[in-house]
Amino acid sequence: MAHFYIQSARITSSGVIELFRNCESISAFTVAGNYGFTDEAVKFIGANCSSLQELDFGSCFYVTDVGINELVNGQCTQLKYIRTKGCTKISDEATRKLVQKNIIVNNCF
C-alpha cells in the first residue's frame, strides 16, 4: 500500500486520475491546497479506488457535494478518514452522508 502526498502542487484532476489508474494500491492520498483537484478526480476515486483508506483534499475549492455523493456511493469501501477542511462548497448534508458511512470527517478550520 502506498501513501501519496501532493500538497499545494499544480496537479490537475487528469493527473490524479492517471496516478490512480497506474497505482491501484494507494491506501492514503493527500492533495490538500491544490486548485486543480476537482469533482472529476473525486468521482474517479469513488468509482475505482477500493483500497483507499485515507483521503485529504483540504482547501481544494472545486470539490463539491457532487464529488462527495459519488465518493459515498462508489467503491471506496475501505475509506475510513477524509479531510475536507476549507472546502467551502461541501455542505453539511454531504458531510453527514460521509459520517453515516462511518467515515471520520475532519472539516474543522
C-alpha positions as CSV (number, residue, x, y, z in Angstrom):
1,M,0.0,0.0,0.0
2,A,1.3,3.5,-0.9
3,H,0.7,6.9,0.5
4,F,0.9,9.8,-1.9
5,Y,1.4,13.4,-0.6
6,I,0.9,16.2,-3.1
7,Q,0.2,19.4,-1.2
8,S,0.0,22.8,-2.9
9,A,1.3,21.3,-6.1
10,R,0.0,22.0,-9.5
11,I,-1.6,18.7,-10.4
12,T,-4.8,18.5,-12.3
13,S,-7.7,16.1,-11.8
14,S,-6.5,14.4,-15.0
15,G,-3.1,13.9,-13.4
16,V,-4.7,12.4,-10.3
17,I,-6.8,10.1,-12.4
18,E,-3.7,8.9,-14.2
19,L,-1.9,8.3,-10.9
20,F,-4.7,6.2,-9.6
21,R,-5.0,4.3,-12.9
22,N,-1.4,3.3,-12.7
23,C,-1.1,2.7,-8.9
24,E,-4.2,0.7,-7.7
25,S,-2.8,0.0,-4.3
26,I,-2.9,3.6,-3.0
27,S,-4.1,3.5,0.6
28,A,-3.7,7.2,1.6
29,F,-3.7,10.2,-0.6
30,T,-3.1,13.9,0.3
31,V,-3.7,16.6,-2.3
32,A,-4.5,19.5,0.0
33,G,-4.4,23.0,-1.2
34,N,-4.5,22.1,-4.9
35,Y,-6.7,24.2,-7.1
36,G,-6.6,21.6,-9.9
37,F,-8.2,18.9,-7.8
38,T,-12.0,18.9,-8.7
39,D,-15.1,16.7,-8.6
40,E,-13.8,14.9,-11.7
41,A,-11.0,13.3,-9.7
42,V,-13.2,12.7,-6.6
43,K,-15.7,10.9,-8.9
44,F,-13.0,8.7,-10.4
45,I,-11.6,7.9,-7.0
46,G,-15.0,7.0,-5.7
47,A,-15.7,4.7,-8.7
48,N,-12.3,3.0,-8.8
49,C,-10.3,3.0,-5.6
50,S,-11.4,0.3,-3.4
51,S,-8.2,0.1,-1.3
52,L,-8.1,3.8,-0.4
53,Q,-8.4,4.3,3.4
54,E,-7.5,8.0,3.9
55,L,-8.2,11.0,1.6
56,D,-7.1,14.6,2.3
57,F,-8.2,17.3,-0.1
58,G,-8.5,20.1,2.4
59,S,-8.6,23.6,0.7
60,C,-9.4,22.1,-2.7
61,F,-12.1,24.7,-3.5
62,Y,-13.5,23.0,-6.6
63,V,-14.7,19.8,-4.7
64,T,-18.5,20.0,-4.2
65,D,-21.4,17.8,-3.0
66,V,-21.4,16.2,-6.4
67,G,-18.0,14.7,-5.9
68,I,-18.8,13.7,-2.3
69,N,-22.0,11.9,-3.4
70,E,-20.0,9.9,-5.9
71,L,-17.5,9.1,-3.3
72,V,-20.1,7.9,-0.8
73,N,-21.9,5.8,-3.4
74,G,-18.8,4.4,-5.1
75,Q,-16.3,1.6,-4.5
76,C,-14.3,3.2,-1.6
77,T,-15.4,0.6,0.9
78,Q,-12.2,0.8,2.9
79,L,-12.3,4.6,3.3
80,K,-12.0,5.5,7.0
81,Y,-10.8,9.1,7.1
82,I,-11.4,12.2,4.9
83,R,-10.2,15.7,5.4
84,T,-12.3,18.5,3.8
85,K,-11.0,21.5,5.8
86,G,-11.5,24.7,3.8
87,C,-13.7,23.0,1.1
88,T,-16.4,25.7,1.2
89,K,-18.6,24.0,-1.5
90,I,-19.2,20.9,0.6
91,S,-22.5,21.1,2.5
92,D,-23.3,19.8,6.0
93,E,-25.7,17.3,4.3
94,A,-22.8,15.8,2.2
95,T,-20.7,15.7,5.3
96,R,-23.5,13.8,7.1
97,K,-23.5,11.2,4.3
98,L,-19.8,10.5,4.9
99,V,-20.4,10.2,8.6
100,Q,-23.3,7.8,8.0
101,K,-20.8,5.6,6.1
102,N,-18.6,5.5,9.3
103,I,-16.0,7.7,7.7
104,I,-14.2,10.1,10.1
105,V,-14.5,13.6,8.7
106,N,-12.1,16.4,9.6
107,N,-13.5,19.7,8.4
108,C,-12.5,22.0,11.2
109,F,-11.0,25.3,10.4
